[in-house]
Amino acid sequence: MVRPTASSPETLSTYGQHFKITPDREAQLDWLCKEIGAANIKEAIERSINVMVA
């Protein structure tokens, strides 16, 4: 697995308005979206939860 790089500090995530996301965590979520083909971070999180509870 290739470790994702951090996104730029200027990037303001709408999810950050609901809970704190560090730039490193945002980069990981962006990587996850790309890897699983999710349209956005919310979908990636929901899919991940489904996998964990299945």
C-alpha positions as CSV (number, residue, x, y, z in Angstrom):
1,M,0.0,0.0,0.0
2,V,1.3,3.4,-0.9
3,R,1.0,5.9,2.0
4,P,-1.0,9.0,0.9
5,T,0.6,12.4,1.1
6,A,-0.9,15.2,3.1
7,S,-3.2,17.7,1.2
8,S,-2.4,21.4,1.2
9,P,-3.2,23.3,4.4
10,E,-5.3,25.7,2.4
11,T,-7.8,22.9,1.6
12,L,-11.0,23.5,3.6
13,S,-13.0,20.4,3.9
14,T,-16.7,20.8,4.6
15,Y,-16.4,17.8,6.9
16,G,-14.0,19.9,9.0
17,Q,-17.0,22.0,9.9
18,H,-18.6,19.0,11.6
19,F,-15.5,17.5,13.2
20,K,-11.8,18.2,13.2
21,I,-9.9,16.5,10.3
22,T,-6.1,17.0,10.2
23,P,-4.5,17.4,6.8
24,D,-2.9,14.0,7.1
25,R,-6.3,12.4,7.9
26,E,-7.9,14.2,5.0
27,A,-5.2,12.9,2.7
28,Q,-5.9,9.4,3.9
29,L,-9.6,9.8,3.3
30,D,-8.9,11.2,-0.2
31,W,-6.7,8.2,-0.9
32,L,-9.5,5.8,0.3
33,C,-12.0,7.5,-2.0
34,K,-9.8,6.9,-5.0
35,E,-9.0,3.3,-4.1
36,I,-12.6,2.2,-3.6
37,G,-14.1,4.4,-6.2
38,A,-16.2,6.5,-3.8
39,A,-17.7,9.7,-5.1
40,N,-16.8,11.6,-1.9
41,I,-15.5,11.2,1.6
42,K,-19.0,10.6,3.0
43,E,-19.5,7.7,0.7
44,A,-16.1,6.3,1.5
45,I,-16.8,6.4,5.3
46,E,-20.2,4.8,4.8
47,R,-18.7,2.0,2.7
48,S,-16.0,1.5,5.2
49,I,-18.5,1.2,8.0
50,N,-20.5,-1.4,6.0
51,V,-17.4,-3.5,5.6
52,M,-16.5,-3.3,9.3
53,V,-20.0,-4.4,10.5
54,A,-20.5,-7.0,7.8
